[in-house]
Amino acid sequence: MIEIIRHALDVRGHLPVAASLIAPWANLYEIGLTPFNAIQVMLELEKEFSIEFPDRMLNRQNFASLSAMLSCVKQLRSQAVYSDAA
């Protein structure tokens, strides 16, 4: 799952370094992620994981690191599985 997030960062994040070189907890905004590119990464993640980020998750903190994005994706995927089972 984190590899898909890394790929989304490589494709849409336009960072000066490859996502494979970024620690999961590193601050992506300090590395060069812009708010516009964070939105592009979010859209890529929505497409890749067939999820939709709700308004409550659309904040800087949730896209500040690989681990933060991974946590959001896991949460949204688990909610999707739960709602599909209901």
C-alpha positions in Angstrom: 0.0 0.0 0.0 2.8 2.4 0.8 4.4 1.7 -2.5 1.2 2.9 -4.3 1.4 6.1 -2.2 5.0 6.5 -3.1 4.2 6.1 -6.8 1.4 8.7 -6.5 4.0 11.1 -5.0 6.4 10.4 -7.8 3.7 10.9 -10.4 1.8 13.9 -9.0 3.9 15.3 -6.1 6.7 16.8 -8.2 9.2 16.5 -5.3 12.9 17.1 -5.9 13.7 13.5 -4.7 12.2 10.1 -5.4 9.6 9.0 -3.0 11.5 5.8 -2.3 14.1 7.9 -0.6 11.7 9.6 1.8 11.2 8.3 5.3 7.5 7.5 6.1 7.4 10.2 8.8 9.3 12.9 6.9 7.5 16.2 6.4 6.6 16.3 2.7 5.9 20.0 2.7 9.4 20.7 4.0 10.7 18.5 1.1 8.8 20.6 -1.4 5.2 19.4 -1.7 2.9 22.3 -2.5 -0.8 22.4 -1.6 -1.7 22.1 -5.3 0.5 19.0 -5.7 -1.0 17.6 -2.5 -4.4 17.8 -4.1 -3.0 16.1 -7.2 -1.6 13.3 -5.0 -5.0 13.0 -3.3 -6.8 12.6 -6.6 -4.3 9.9 -7.7 -4.8 8.0 -4.4 -8.6 8.2 -4.9 -8.2 6.7 -8.3 -5.7 4.0 -7.3 -7.6 2.9 -4.2 -11.2 3.5 -5.4 -11.8 5.8 -2.4 -13.0 9.3 -1.8 -11.4 11.6 0.8 -14.2 13.2 2.8 -14.1 16.9 3.6 -13.0 16.2 7.2 -9.8 14.6 5.9 -8.9 17.5 3.5 -6.2 19.2 5.6 -2.5 19.8 5.5 -1.8 17.3 8.3 -3.2 14.3 6.5 -0.9 14.9 3.5 2.2 16.0 5.4 3.8 12.5 5.4 3.7 9.1 3.8 2.6 7.6 7.1 -0.3 10.2 7.5 -1.5 9.4 4.0 -1.2 5.7 4.6 -3.3 6.0 7.8 -6.0 7.9 5.9 -6.1 5.4 3.1 -6.3 2.5 5.5 -9.1 4.1 7.4 -11.1 4.9 4.2 -10.6 1.4 2.9 -11.7 -0.2 6.1 -14.8 2.0 6.1 -15.6 0.9 2.5 -15.3 -2.7 3.4 -17.5 -2.2 6.4 -20.1 -0.3 4.5 -20.1 -2.9 1.7 -20.7 -5.7 4.2 -23.7 -3.8 5.7 
